[in-house]
């Protein structure tokens, strides 16, 4: 029996909570997973997993084995990388999750050079504006914007972007430019429902103003908001990351610039309780450096 392979299988089953989910992530049949776990239990002479109403959970012995197996696998990966030397590059699969629009504008363009420098590496990019379960989806690192709801997560702040009220110059030419936050009530407002919405809070020196906004277009997709802005349908609050090319070209303009909104942070979030792999560190270093260079 391949001991390291069996350990990796057990770790994946515990992380995902089921044989079927582990099989999907490992791209093998579920019977093969069941057989590997049975062989491992026979070899050790203890039961490692038990079925509950919530799925598969490790026994006390299984949990002890899982913790040590996970560390052994991570250390083996690091040892292999160190043995190859830096010139050999990274290897294996790096599974990344990110919001669709941010990834399209700021991540995908980094991948050609990253993959060219690491010919043994495969990147799987999972694009979704929603917060997904990193363990269940087998994610190595997730790029998330805004507040982090899970304080137990291992996270690293990669950068920050201003947020502004943004619209195309064509829209502003037709509808006028708001001079103060209260004038937003007379405009077509595009609302992104995945983030905070309904009330926009502005500050200028010691003054804070809250504006309740309503709009005829609401969407769960940042890509939908971006497309609607560029179709001259209205104005929105967004990070400068979302419309960076158009802000640079002048097609999109920030208004109410004497008022400030809270900036938004980008975080690299890693599965809780795991060592951060060299692959994930290298990728997040690249993203952070790119954001710094862009200003």
Secondary structure as the mmCIF struct_conf table of DSSP 4:
data_model
#
loop_
_struct_conf.conf_type_id
_struct_conf.id
_struct_conf.beg_label_comp_id
_struct_conf.beg_label_asym_id
_struct_conf.beg_label_seq_id
_struct_conf.end_label_comp_id
_struct_conf.end_label_asym_id
_struct_conf.end_label_seq_id
HELX_RH_AL_P HELX_RH_AL_P1 UNK A 3 UNK A 16
TURN_TY1_P TURN_TY1_P1 UNK A 17 UNK A 17
BEND BEND1 UNK A 18 UNK A 18
HELX_RH_AL_P HELX_RH_AL_P2 UNK A 19 UNK A 26
TURN_TY1_P TURN_TY1_P2 UNK A 27 UNK A 27
BEND BEND2 UNK A 28 UNK A 28
HELX_RH_AL_P HELX_RH_AL_P3 UNK A 30 UNK A 44
TURN_TY1_P TURN_TY1_P3 UNK A 45 UNK A 45
BEND BEND3 UNK A 46 UNK A 46
STRN STRN1 UNK A 49 UNK A 52
TURN_TY1_P TURN_TY1_P4 UNK A 53 UNK A 54
STRN STRN2 UNK A 55 UNK A 58
HELX_RH_AL_P HELX_RH_AL_P4 UNK A 60 UNK A 84
HELX_RH_3T_P HELX_RH_3T_P1 UNK A 86 UNK A 88
STRN STRN3 UNK A 91 UNK A 98
HELX_RH_AL_P HELX_RH_AL_P5 UNK A 100 UNK A 102
HELX_RH_PI_P HELX_RH_PI_P1 UNK A 103 UNK A 107
HELX_RH_AL_P HELX_RH_AL_P6 UNK A 108 UNK A 117
TURN_TY1_P TURN_TY1_P5 UNK A 119 UNK A 119
STRN STRN4 UNK A 120 UNK A 127
BEND BEND4 UNK A 129 UNK A 130
TURN_TY1_P TURN_TY1_P6 UNK A 134 UNK A 138
BEND BEND5 UNK A 140 UNK A 140
STRN STRN5 UNK A 141 UNK A 145
BEND BEND6 UNK A 146 UNK A 146
BEND BEND7 UNK A 149 UNK A 149
TURN_TY1_P TURN_TY1_P7 UNK A 151 UNK A 152
BEND BEND8 UNK A 153 UNK A 153
STRN STRN6 UNK A 154 UNK A 161
STRN STRN7 UNK A 163 UNK A 168
HELX_RH_AL_P HELX_RH_AL_P7 UNK A 169 UNK A 175
BEND BEND9 UNK A 179 UNK A 180
HELX_RH_3T_P HELX_RH_3T_P2 UNK A 181 UNK A 186
BEND BEND10 UNK A 187 UNK A 187
STRN STRN8 UNK A 189 UNK A 189
STRN STRN9 UNK A 190 UNK A 192
TURN_TY1_P TURN_TY1_P8 UNK A 193 UNK A 194
BEND BEND11 UNK A 195 UNK A 196
BEND BEND12 UNK A 198 UNK A 198
STRN STRN10 UNK A 199 UNK A 204
TURN_TY1_P TURN_TY1_P9 UNK A 205 UNK A 206
STRN STRN11 UNK A 207 UNK A 212
BEND BEND13 UNK A 216 UNK A 216
STRN STRN12 UNK A 217 UNK A 219
BEND BEND14 UNK A 220 UNK A 220
HELX_RH_AL_P HELX_RH_AL_P8 UNK A 222 UNK A 230
TURN_TY1_P TURN_TY1_P10 UNK A 231 UNK A 232
STRN STRN13 UNK A 235 UNK A 235
STRN STRN14 UNK A 236 UNK A 239
TURN_TY1_P TURN_TY1_P11 UNK A 240 UNK A 243
HELX_RH_AL_P HELX_RH_AL_P9 UNK A 244 UNK A 249
TURN_TY1_P TURN_TY1_P12 UNK A 250 UNK A 250
BEND BEND15 UNK A 251 UNK A 251
STRN STRN15 UNK A 252 UNK A 255
TURN_TY1_P TURN_TY1_P13 UNK A 257 UNK A 258
BEND BEND16 UNK A 259 UNK A 259
STRN STRN16 UNK A 260 UNK A 260
STRN STRN17 UNK A 264 UNK A 270
TURN_TY1_P TURN_TY1_P14 UNK A 272 UNK A 273
BEND BEND17 UNK A 274 UNK A 274
HELX_LH_PP_P HELX_LH_PP_P1 UNK A 275 UNK A 277
HELX_RH_AL_P HELX_RH_AL_P10 UNK A 278 UNK A 294
#
